[in-house]
Amino acid sequence: MLNDDYTPMEFVVVVIQEFFNKDRETATQIMLKIHLDGRAVCGVYPKDIAVTKVEQVTAAARKAGHPLQCVSEPVE
């Protein structure tokens, strides 16, 4: 997930909890890493599942009126 200057931190935490099945503490830690480092890994999945999660997160963000970006990248 990528940082932006507009999406509320609380929304990011909820998205991480909902779509990546993280508890609140872990989701908050991931959100802070996104905020401080510009990006963070929310999970590692097979390609088809990763693509679906990106689509779900992007759709939820747009529905809520936020520009949050989620990307899928191959593991190196």
C-alpha positions, -999 to +999 in steps of 0.1 A: +000+000+000+012+035-008+011+066+012-008+097+002-015+130+019-053+127+019-065+093+030-072+093+068-049+070+088-080+054+105-094+044+071-061+028+062-061+008+095-097-004+088-089-014+052-058-034+064-079-051+090-108-059+066-089-070+035-057-084+050-071-100+081-048-082+105-056-073+141-059-037+151-024-034+165-007-050+135-028-029+111-018+002+130+019-008+127+015-013+090-003+020+086+025+038+104+051+021+082+032+033+051+030+068+066+067+070+075+083+050+046+058+058+018+048+022+014+045-011+032+037-047+025+003-058+038+006-094+028+021-119+004-003-139-018-005-159-050-009-135-079-046-140-085-054-133-049-031-103-047-048-088-078-082-093-062-071-077-030-058-047-049-091-043-067-111-047-034-090-021-016-091+004-045-129+000-048-134+005-011-112+036-011-129+051-041-164+044-027-153+063+005-139+091-016-102+085-008-072+083-033-055+054-015-034+033-037-027-004-033-003-022-057+007-058-063+044-065-070+062-098-075+083-111-045+120-108-053 
